Amino acid sequence: MRKLIYQGFVLTNPDGLTNTWCLTIGEQRRVGSLFELRRQIHFYQELGVLPPPKPLHRRAGPKH
């Protein structure tokens, strides 16, 4: 599975192929190409209907 973070939203690719991605926002799930999902994110942001993206938590690396 691949994950891509785009403007705070996580796009997943369970098949490992790069032509189909999944975007989950709340209860809705969208499947499409990376280009289509990026367009949808921009469109919903312009409408102001997207919830704020979740902050990313970084894992602490090993301490030396």
mmCIF file of the N, C-alpha and C atoms, coordinates in Angstrom:
data_MODEL
# 
_entry.id   MODEL 
# 
loop_
_atom_site.group_PDB 
_atom_site.id 
_atom_site.type_symbol 
_atom_site.label_atom_id 
_atom_site.label_alt_id 
_atom_site.label_comp_id 
_atom_site.label_asym_id 
_atom_site.label_entity_id 
_atom_site.label_seq_id 
_atom_site.pdbx_PDB_ins_code 
_atom_site.Cartn_x 
_atom_site.Cartn_y 
_atom_site.Cartn_z 
_atom_site.occupancy 
_atom_site.B_iso_or_equiv 
_atom_site.pdbx_formal_charge 
_atom_site.auth_seq_id 
_atom_site.auth_comp_id 
_atom_site.auth_asym_id 
_atom_site.auth_atom_id 
_atom_site.pdbx_PDB_model_num 
ATOM 1   N N  . MET A 1 1  ? 0.837   -1.175 0.000   1.00 0.00 ? 1  MET A N  1 
ATOM 2   C CA . MET A 1 1  ? 0.000   0.000  0.000   1.00 0.00 ? 1  MET A CA 1 
ATOM 3   C C  . MET A 1 1  ? 0.885   1.242  0.000   1.00 0.00 ? 1  MET A C  1 
ATOM 4   N N  . ARG A 1 2  ? 0.503   2.186  -0.807  1.00 0.00 ? 2  ARG A N  1 
ATOM 5   C CA . ARG A 1 2  ? 1.235   3.457  -0.852  1.00 0.00 ? 2  ARG A CA 1 
ATOM 6   C C  . ARG A 1 2  ? 0.360   4.547  -0.259  1.00 0.00 ? 2  ARG A C  1 
ATOM 7   N N  . LYS A 1 3  ? 1.001   5.526  0.352   1.00 0.00 ? 3  LYS A N  1 
ATOM 8   C CA . LYS A 1 3  ? 0.287   6.684  0.891   1.00 0.00 ? 3  LYS A CA 1 
ATOM 9   C C  . LYS A 1 3  ? 0.958   7.945  0.379   1.00 0.00 ? 3  LYS A C  1 
ATOM 10  N N  . LEU A 1 4  ? 0.128   8.914  0.054   1.00 0.00 ? 4  LEU A N  1 
ATOM 11  C CA . LEU A 1 4  ? 0.621   10.202 -0.407  1.00 0.00 ? 4  LEU A CA 1 
ATOM 12  C C  . LEU A 1 4  ? -0.137  11.272 0.364   1.00 0.00 ? 4  LEU A C  1 
ATOM 13  N N  . ILE A 1 5  ? 0.579   12.216 0.922   1.00 0.00 ? 5  ILE A N  1 
ATOM 14  C CA . ILE A 1 5  ? -0.056  13.302 1.659   1.00 0.00 ? 5  ILE A CA 1 
ATOM 15  C C  . ILE A 1 5  ? -0.042  14.525 0.768   1.00 0.00 ? 5  ILE A C  1 
ATOM 16  N N  . TYR A 1 6  ? -1.241  15.028 0.477   1.00 0.00 ? 6  TYR A N  1 
ATOM 17  C CA . TYR A 1 6  ? -1.382  16.189 -0.395  1.00 0.00 ? 6  TYR A CA 1 
ATOM 18  C C  . TYR A 1 6  ? -2.175  17.248 0.343   1.00 0.00 ? 6  TYR A C  1 
ATOM 19  N N  . GLN A 1 7  ? -1.553  18.351 0.698   1.00 0.00 ? 7  GLN A N  1 
ATOM 20  C CA . GLN A 1 7  ? -2.156  19.464 1.417   1.00 0.00 ? 7  GLN A CA 1 
ATOM 21  C C  . GLN A 1 7  ? -2.889  19.000 2.675   1.00 0.00 ? 7  GLN A C  1 
ATOM 22  N N  . GLY A 1 8  ? -2.295  18.048 3.377   1.00 0.00 ? 8  GLY A N  1 
ATOM 23  C CA . GLY A 1 8  ? -2.861  17.569 4.633   1.00 0.00 ? 8  GLY A CA 1 
ATOM 24  C C  . GLY A 1 8  ? -3.873  16.454 4.484   1.00 0.00 ? 8  GLY A C  1 
ATOM 25  N N  . PHE A 1 9  ? -4.211  16.052 3.272   1.00 0.00 ? 9  PHE A N  1 
ATOM 26  C CA . PHE A 1 9  ? -5.153  14.971 3.041   1.00 0.00 ? 9  PHE A CA 1 
ATOM 27  C C  . PHE A 1 9  ? -4.383  13.746 2.571   1.00 0.00 ? 9  PHE A C  1 
ATOM 28  N N  . VAL A 1 10 ? -4.766  12.584 3.081   1.00 0.00 ? 10 VAL A N  1 
ATOM 29  C CA . VAL A 1 10 ? -4.045  11.354 2.780   1.00 0.00 ? 10 VAL A CA 1 
ATOM 30  C C  . VAL A 1 10 ? -4.715  10.640 1.616   1.00 0.00 ? 10 VAL A C  1 
ATOM 31  N N  . LEU A 1 11 ? -3.941  10.404 0.579   1.00 0.00 ? 11 LEU A N  1 
ATOM 32  C CA . LEU A 1 11 ? -4.389  9.617  -0.562  1.00 0.00 ? 11 LEU A CA 1 
ATOM 33  C C  . LEU A 1 11 ? -3.736  8.246  -0.428  1.00 0.00 ? 11 LEU A C  1 
ATOM 34  N N  . THR A 1 12 ? -4.531  7.196  -0.506  1.00 0.00 ? 12 THR A N  1 
ATOM 35  C CA . THR A 1 12 ? -3.988  5.850  -0.375  1.00 0.00 ? 12 THR A CA 1 
ATOM 36  C C  . THR A 1 12 ? -4.122  5.100  -1.685  1.00 0.00 ? 12 THR A C  1 
ATOM 37  N N  . ASN A 1 13 ? -3.270  4.124  -1.828  1.00 0.00 ? 13 ASN A N  1 
ATOM 38  C CA . ASN A 1 13 ? -3.229  3.315  -3.037  1.00 0.00 ? 13 ASN A CA 1 
ATOM 39  C C  . ASN A 1 13 ? -3.073  1.859  -2.602  1.00 0.00 ? 13 ASN A C  1 
ATOM 40  N N  . PRO A 1 14 ? -4.193  1.180  -2.294  1.00 0.00 ? 14 PRO A N  1 
ATOM 41  C CA . PRO A 1 14 ? -4.087  -0.176 -1.740  1.00 0.00 ? 14 PRO A CA 1 
ATOM 42  C C  . PRO A 1 14 ? -3.545  -1.208 -2.728  1.00 0.00 ? 14 PRO A C  1 
ATOM 43  N N  . ASP A 1 15 ? -3.705  -0.980 -4.021  1.00 0.00 ? 15 ASP A N  1 
ATOM 44  C CA . ASP A 1 15 ? -3.251  -1.955 -5.021  1.00 0.00 ? 15 ASP A CA 1 
ATOM 45  C C  . ASP A 1 15 ? -1.779  -1.818 -5.362  1.00 0.00 ? 15 ASP A C  1 
ATOM 46  N N  . GLY A 1 16 ? -1.156  -0.717 -4.990  1.00 0.00 ? 16 GLY A N  1 
ATOM 47  C CA . GLY A 1 16 ? 0.240   -0.502 -5.312  1.00 0.00 ? 16 GLY A CA 1 
ATOM 48  C C  . GLY A 1 16 ? 0.460   0.054  -6.710  1.00 0.00 ? 16 GLY A C  1 
ATOM 49  N N  . LEU A 1 17 ? -0.609  0.197  -7.477  1.00 0.00 ? 17 LEU A N  1 
ATOM 50  C CA . LEU A 1 17 ? -0.503  0.780  -8.807  1.00 0.00 ? 17 LEU A CA 1 
ATOM 51  C C  . LEU A 1 17 ? -0.642  2.289  -8.681  1.00 0.00 ? 17 LEU A C  1 
ATOM 52  N N  . THR A 1 18 ? -0.067  3.026  -9.599  1.00 0.00 ? 18 THR A N  1 
ATOM 53  C CA . THR A 1 18 ? -0.085  4.484  -9.469  1.00 0.00 ? 18 THR A CA 1 
ATOM 54  C C  . THR A 1 18 ? -1.240  5.144  -10.197 1.00 0.00 ? 18 THR A C  1 
ATOM 55  N N  . ASN A 1 19 ? -2.119  4.378  -10.853 1.00 0.00 ? 19 ASN A N  1 
ATOM 56  C CA . ASN A 1 19 ? -3.186  5.017  -11.619 1.00 0.00 ? 19 ASN A CA 1 
ATOM 57  C C  . ASN A 1 19 ? -4.503  5.108  -10.864 1.00 0.00 ? 19 ASN A C  1 
ATOM 58  N N  . THR A 1 20 ? -4.632  4.462  -9.707  1.00 0.00 ? 20 THR A N  1 
ATOM 59  C CA . THR A 1 20 ? -5.867  4.522  -8.937  1.00 0.00 ? 20 THR A CA 1 
ATOM 60  C C  . THR A 1 20 ? -5.544  4.855  -7.488  1.00 0.00 ? 20 THR A C  1 
ATOM 61  N N  . TRP A 1 21 ? -6.123  5.960  -7.010  1.00 0.00 ? 21 TRP A N  1 
ATOM 62  C CA . TRP A 1 21 ? -5.901  6.405  -5.646  1.00 0.00 ? 21 TRP A CA 1 
ATOM 63  C C  . TRP A 1 21 ? -7.239  6.547  -4.942  1.00 0.00 ? 21 TRP A C  1 
ATOM 64  N N  . CYS A 1 22 ? -7.226  6.541  -3.623  1.00 0.00 ? 22 CYS A N  1 
ATOM 65  C CA . CYS A 1 22 ? -8.441  6.664  -2.824  1.00 0.00 ? 22 CYS A CA 1 
ATOM 66  C C  . CYS A 1 22 ? -8.268  7.844  -1.857  1.00 0.00 ? 22 CYS A C  1 
ATOM 67  N N  . LEU A 1 23 ? -9.284  8.692  -1.817  1.00 0.00 ? 23 LEU A N  1 
ATOM 68  C CA . LEU A 1 23 ? -9.314  9.837  -0.906  1.00 0.00 ? 23 LEU A CA 1 
ATOM 69  C C  . LEU A 1 23 ? -10.516 9.667  -0.004  1.00 0.00 ? 23 LEU A C  1 
ATOM 70  N N  . THR A 1 24 ? -10.298 9.654  1.307   1.00 0.00 ? 24 THR A N  1 
ATOM 71  C CA . THR A 1 24 ? -11.388 9.526  2.266   1.00 0.00 ? 24 THR A CA 1 
ATOM 72  C C  . THR A 1 24 ? -11.480 10.816 3.058   1.00 0.00 ? 24 THR A C  1 
ATOM 73  N N  . ILE A 1 25 ? -12.655 11.441 2.996   1.00 0.00 ? 25 ILE A N  1 
ATOM 74  C CA . ILE A 1 25 ? -12.919 12.666 3.746   1.00 0.00 ? 25 ILE A CA 1 
ATOM 75  C C  . ILE A 1 25 ? -14.195 12.421 4.538   1.00 0.00 ? 25 ILE A C  1 
ATOM 76  N N  . GLY A 1 26 ? -14.051 12.325 5.847   1.00 0.00 ? 26 GLY A N  1 
ATOM 77  C CA . GLY A 1 26 ? -15.211 12.024 6.679   1.00 0.00 ? 26 GLY A CA 1 
ATOM 78  C C  . GLY A 1 26 ? -15.748 10.640 6.352   1.00 0.00 ? 26 GLY A C  1 
ATOM 79  N N  . GLU A 1 27 ? -17.017 10.576 5.967   1.00 0.00 ? 27 GLU A N  1 
ATOM 80  C CA . GLU A 1 27 ? -17.649 9.311  5.614   1.00 0.00 ? 27 GLU A CA 1 
ATOM 81  C C  . GLU A 1 27 ? -17.590 9.030  4.116   1.00 0.00 ? 27 GLU A C  1 
ATOM 82  N N  . GLN A 1 28 ? -17.145 10.010 3.329   1.00 0.00 ? 28 GLN A N  1 
ATOM 83  C CA . GLN A 1 28 ? -17.121 9.845  1.876   1.00 0.00 ? 28 GLN A CA 1 
ATOM 84  C C  . GLN A 1 28 ? -15.785 9.302  1.414   1.00 0.00 ? 28 GLN A C  1 
ATOM 85  N N  . ARG A 1 29 ? -15.857 8.474  0.395   1.00 0.00 ? 29 ARG A N  1 
ATOM 86  C CA . ARG A 1 29 ? -14.643 7.893  -0.188  1.00 0.00 ? 29 ARG A CA 1 
ATOM 87  C C  . ARG A 1 29 ? -14.677 8.110  -1.689  1.00 0.00 ? 29 ARG A C  1 
ATOM 88  N N  . ARG A 1 30 ? -13.632 8.689  -2.212  1.00 0.00 ? 30 ARG A N  1 
ATOM 89  C CA . ARG A 1 30 ? -13.512 8.954  -3.654  1.00 0.00 ? 30 ARG A CA 1 
ATOM 90  C C  . ARG A 1 30 ? -12.366 8.140  -4.213  1.00 0.00 ? 30 ARG A C  1 
ATOM 91  N N  . VAL A 1 31 ? -12.580 7.548  -5.375  1.00 0.00 ? 31 VAL A N  1 
ATOM 92  C CA . VAL A 1 31 ? -11.544 6.776  -6.041  1.00 0.00 ? 31 VAL A CA 1 
ATOM 93  C C  . VAL A 1 31 ? -11.343 7.370  -7.420  1.00 0.00 ? 31 VAL A C  1 
ATOM 94  N N  . GLY A 1 32 ? -10.085 7.580  -7.793  1.00 0.00 ? 32 GLY A N  1 
ATOM 95  C CA . GLY A 1 32 ? -9.795  8.124  -9.111  1.00 0.00 ? 32 GLY A CA 1 
ATOM 96  C C  . GLY A 1 32 ? -8.306  8.311  -9.299  1.00 0.00 ? 32 GLY A C  1 
ATOM 97  N N  . SER A 1 33 ? -7.989  8.963  -10.387 1.00 0.00 ? 33 SER A N  1 
ATOM 98  C CA . SER A 1 33 ? -6.578  9.240  -10.654 1.00 0.00 ? 33 SER A CA 1 
ATOM 99  C C  . SER A 1 33 ? -6.098  10.341 -9.710  1.00 0.00 ? 33 SER A C  1 
ATOM 100 N N  . LEU A 1 34 ? -4.809  10.450 -9.579  1.00 0.00 ? 34 LEU A N  1 
ATOM 101 C CA . LEU A 1 34 ? -4.228  11.471 -8.717  1.00 0.00 ? 34 LEU A CA 1 
ATOM 102 C C  . LEU A 1 34 ? -4.653  12.863 -9.173  1.00 0.00 ? 34 LEU A C  1 
ATOM 103 N N  . PHE A 1 35 ? -4.686  13.088 -10.487 1.00 0.00 ? 35 PHE A N  1 
ATOM 104 C CA . PHE A 1 35 ? -5.098  14.376 -11.034 1.00 0.00 ? 35 PHE A CA 1 
ATOM 105 C C  . PHE A 1 35 ? -6.545  14.694 -10.659 1.00 0.00 ? 35 PHE A C  1 
ATOM 106 N N  . GLU A 1 36 ? -7.449  13.718 -10.793 1.00 0.00 ? 36 GLU A N  1 
ATOM 107 C CA . GLU A 1 36 ? -8.858  13.941 -10.470 1.00 0.00 ? 36 GLU A CA 1 
ATOM 108 C C  . GLU A 1 36 ? -9.049  14.260 -8.996  1.00 0.00 ? 36 GLU A C  1 
ATOM 109 N N  . LEU A 1 37 ? -8.370  13.533 -8.127  1.00 0.00 ? 37 LEU A N  1 
ATOM 110 C CA . LEU A 1 37 ? -8.532  13.754 -6.691  1.00 0.00 ? 37 LEU A CA 1 
ATOM 111 C C  . LEU A 1 37 ? -7.944  15.081 -6.254  1.00 0.00 ? 37 LEU A C  1 
ATOM 112 N N  . ARG A 1 38 ? -6.843  15.505 -6.875  1.00 0.00 ? 38 ARG A N  1 
ATOM 113 C CA . ARG A 1 38 ? -6.292  16.830 -6.572  1.00 0.00 ? 38 ARG A CA 1 
ATOM 114 C C  . ARG A 1 38 ? -7.276  17.914 -6.977  1.00 0.00 ? 38 ARG A C  1 
ATOM 115 N N  . ARG A 1 39 ? -7.920  17.753 -8.130  1.00 0.00 ? 39 ARG A N  1 
ATOM 116 C CA . ARG A 1 39 ? -8.931  18.720 -8.579  1.00 0.00 ? 39 ARG A CA 1 
ATOM 117 C C  . ARG A 1 39 ? -10.096 18.780 -7.596  1.00 0.00 ? 39 ARG A C  1 
ATOM 118 N N  . GLN A 1 40 ? -10.530 17.628 -7.089  1.00 0.00 ? 40 GLN A N  1 
ATOM 119 C CA . GLN A 1 40 ? -11.638 17.600 -6.141  1.00 0.00 ? 40 GLN A CA 1 
ATOM 120 C C  . GLN A 1 40 ? -11.266 18.281 -4.835  1.00 0.00 ? 40 GLN A C  1 
ATOM 121 N N  . ILE A 1 41 ? -10.043 18.062 -4.364  1.00 0.00 ? 41 ILE A N  1 
ATOM 122 C CA . ILE A 1 41 ? -9.604  18.733 -3.136  1.00 0.00 ? 41 ILE A CA 1 
ATOM 123 C C  . ILE A 1 41 ? -9.637  20.239 -3.324  1.00 0.00 ? 41 ILE A C  1 
ATOM 124 N N  . HIS A 1 42 ? -9.108  20.733 -4.434  1.00 0.00 ? 42 HIS A N  1 
ATOM 125 C CA . HIS A 1 42 ? -9.111  22.180 -4.691  1.00 0.00 ? 42 HIS A CA 1 
ATOM 126 C C  . HIS A 1 42 ? -10.540 22.715 -4.805  1.00 0.00 ? 42 HIS A C  1 
ATOM 127 N N  . PHE A 1 43 ? -11.397 21.981 -5.487  1.00 0.00 ? 43 PHE A N  1 
ATOM 128 C CA . PHE A 1 43 ? -12.784 22.409 -5.668  1.00 0.00 ? 43 PHE A CA 1 
ATOM 129 C C  . PHE A 1 43 ? -13.495 22.521 -4.318  1.00 0.00 ? 43 PHE A C  1 
ATOM 130 N N  . TYR A 1 44 ? -13.368 21.488 -3.477  1.00 0.00 ? 44 TYR A N  1 
ATOM 131 C CA . TYR A 1 44 ? -14.025 21.515 -2.168  1.00 0.00 ? 44 TYR A CA 1 
ATOM 132 C C  . TYR A 1 44 ? -13.420 22.571 -1.255  1.00 0.00 ? 44 TYR A C  1 
ATOM 133 N N  . GLN A 1 45 ? -12.116 22.840 -1.387  1.00 0.00 ? 45 GLN A N  1 
ATOM 134 C CA . GLN A 1 45 ? -11.508 23.906 -0.588  1.00 0.00 ? 45 GLN A CA 1 
ATOM 135 C C  . GLN A 1 45 ? -12.053 25.268 -0.996  1.00 0.00 ? 45 GLN A C  1 
ATOM 136 N N  . GLU A 1 46 ? -12.256 25.479 -2.297  1.00 0.00 ? 46 GLU A N  1 
ATOM 137 C CA . GLU A 1 46 ? -12.824 26.747 -2.756  1.00 0.00 ? 46 GLU A CA 1 
ATOM 138 C C  . GLU A 1 46 ? -14.252 26.925 -2.260  1.00 0.00 ? 46 GLU A C  1 
ATOM 139 N N  . LEU A 1 47 ? -15.006 25.845 -2.179  1.00 0.00 ? 47 LEU A N  1 
ATOM 140 C CA . LEU A 1 47 ? -16.369 25.923 -1.663  1.00 0.00 ? 47 LEU A CA 1 
ATOM 141 C C  . LEU A 1 47 ? -16.390 26.123 -0.155  1.00 0.00 ? 47 LEU A C  1 
ATOM 142 N N  . GLY A 1 48 ? -15.300 25.754 0.511   1.00 0.00 ? 48 GLY A N  1 
ATOM 143 C CA . GLY A 1 48 ? -15.229 25.887 1.960   1.00 0.00 ? 48 GLY A CA 1 
ATOM 144 C C  . GLY A 1 48 ? -15.966 24.789 2.698   1.00 0.00 ? 48 GLY A C  1 
ATOM 145 N N  . VAL A 1 49 ? -16.118 23.628 2.079   1.00 0.00 ? 49 VAL A N  1 
ATOM 146 C CA . VAL A 1 49 ? -16.876 22.545 2.708   1.00 0.00 ? 49 VAL A CA 1 
ATOM 147 C C  . VAL A 1 49 ? -15.995 21.433 3.277   1.00 0.00 ? 49 VAL A C  1 
ATOM 148 N N  . LEU A 1 50 ? -14.690 21.552 3.124   1.00 0.00 ? 50 LEU A N  1 
ATOM 149 C CA . LEU A 1 50 ? -13.796 20.527 3.649   1.00 0.00 ? 50 LEU A CA 1 
ATOM 150 C C  . LEU A 1 50 ? -13.507 20.773 5.118   1.00 0.00 ? 50 LEU A C  1 
ATOM 151 N N  . PRO A 1 51 ? -13.446 19.700 5.901   1.00 0.00 ? 51 PRO A N  1 
ATOM 152 C CA . PRO A 1 51 ? -12.983 19.881 7.276   1.00 0.00 ? 51 PRO A CA 1 
ATOM 153 C C  . PRO A 1 51 ? -11.494 20.209 7.246   1.00 0.00 ? 51 PRO A C  1 
ATOM 154 N N  . PRO A 1 52 ? -10.987 20.857 8.274   1.00 0.00 ? 52 PRO A N  1 
ATOM 155 C CA . PRO A 1 52 ? -9.544  21.156 8.277   1.00 0.00 ? 52 PRO A CA 1 
ATOM 156 C C  . PRO A 1 52 ? -8.748  19.855 8.269   1.00 0.00 ? 52 PRO A C  1 
ATOM 157 N N  . PRO A 1 53 ? -7.627  19.840 7.545   1.00 0.00 ? 53 PRO A N  1 
ATOM 158 C CA . PRO A 1 53 ? -6.815  18.618 7.505   1.00 0.00 ? 53 PRO A CA 1 
ATOM 159 C C  . PRO A 1 53 ? -6.268  18.291 8.885   1.00 0.00 ? 53 PRO A C  1 
ATOM 160 N N  . LYS A 1 54 ? -6.104  16.998 9.132   1.00 0.00 ? 54 LYS A N  1 
ATOM 161 C CA . LYS A 1 54 ? -5.569  16.556 10.415  1.00 0.00 ? 54 LYS A CA 1 
ATOM 162 C C  . LYS A 1 54 ? -4.085  16.871 10.467  1.00 0.00 ? 54 LYS A C  1 
ATOM 163 N N  . PRO A 1 55 ? -3.596  17.348 11.610  1.00 0.00 ? 55 PRO A N  1 
ATOM 164 C CA . PRO A 1 55 ? -2.154  17.603 11.727  1.00 0.00 ? 55 PRO A CA 1 
ATOM 165 C C  . PRO A 1 55 ? -1.389  16.291 11.677  1.00 0.00 ? 55 PRO A C  1 
ATOM 166 N N  . LEU A 1 56 ? -0.239  16.337 11.056  1.00 0.00 ? 56 LEU A N  1 
ATOM 167 C CA . LEU A 1 56 ? 0.588   15.146 10.930  1.00 0.00 ? 56 LEU A CA 1 
ATOM 168 C C  . LEU A 1 56 ? 1.447   14.994 12.171  1.00 0.00 ? 56 LEU A C  1 
ATOM 169 N N  . HIS A 1 57 ? 1.454   13.796 12.709  1.00 0.00 ? 57 HIS A N  1 
ATOM 170 C CA . HIS A 1 57 ? 2.291   13.503 13.862  1.00 0.00 ? 57 HIS A CA 1 
ATOM 171 C C  . HIS A 1 57 ? 3.521   12.766 13.369  1.00 0.00 ? 57 HIS A C  1 
ATOM 172 N N  . ARG A 1 58 ? 4.648   13.315 13.651  1.00 0.00 ? 58 ARG A N  1 
ATOM 173 C CA . ARG A 1 58 ? 5.902   12.694 13.230  1.00 0.00 ? 58 ARG A CA 1 
ATOM 174 C C  . ARG A 1 58 ? 6.357   11.716 14.309  1.00 0.00 ? 58 ARG A C  1 
ATOM 175 N N  . ARG A 1 59 ? 6.825   10.594 13.853  1.00 0.00 ? 59 ARG A N  1 
ATOM 176 C CA . ARG A 1 59 ? 7.374   9.619  14.801  1.00 0.00 ? 59 ARG A CA 1 
ATOM 177 C C  . ARG A 1 59 ? 8.756   10.065 15.227  1.00 0.00 ? 59 ARG A C  1 
ATOM 178 N N  . ALA A 1 60 ? 9.028   9.868  16.466  1.00 0.00 ? 60 ALA A N  1 
ATOM 179 C CA . ALA A 1 60 ? 10.353  10.222 16.981  1.00 0.00 ? 60 ALA A CA 1 
ATOM 180 C C  . ALA A 1 60 ? 11.346  9.178  16.508  1.00 0.00 ? 60 ALA A C  1 
ATOM 181 N N  . GLY A 1 61 ? 12.433  9.636  15.956  1.00 0.00 ? 61 GLY A N  1 
ATOM 182 C CA . GLY A 1 61 ? 13.465  8.733  15.475  1.00 0.00 ? 61 GLY A CA 1 
ATOM 183 C C  . GLY A 1 61 ? 14.321  8.223  16.624  1.00 0.00 ? 61 GLY A C  1 
ATOM 184 N N  . PRO A 1 62 ? 15.195  7.293  16.341  1.00 0.00 ? 62 PRO A N  1 
ATOM 185 C CA . PRO A 1 62 ? 16.081  6.788  17.399  1.00 0.00 ? 62 PRO A CA 1 
ATOM 186 C C  . PRO A 1 62 ? 17.022  7.875  17.866  1.00 0.00 ? 62 PRO A C  1 
ATOM 187 N N  . LYS A 1 63 ? 17.248  7.903  19.154  1.00 0.00 ? 63 LYS A N  1 
ATOM 188 C CA . LYS A 1 63 ? 18.134  8.918  19.721  1.00 0.00 ? 63 LYS A CA 1 
ATOM 189 C C  . LYS A 1 63 ? 19.548  8.358  19.771  1.00 0.00 ? 63 LYS A C  1 
ATOM 190 N N  . HIS A 1 64 ? 20.472  9.193  19.362  1.00 0.00 ? 64 HIS A N  1 
ATOM 191 C CA . HIS A 1 64 ? 21.883  8.775  19.338  1.00 0.00 ? 64 HIS A CA 1 
ATOM 192 C C  . HIS A 1 64 ? 22.638  9.355  20.484  1.00 0.00 ? 64 HIS A C  1 
# 
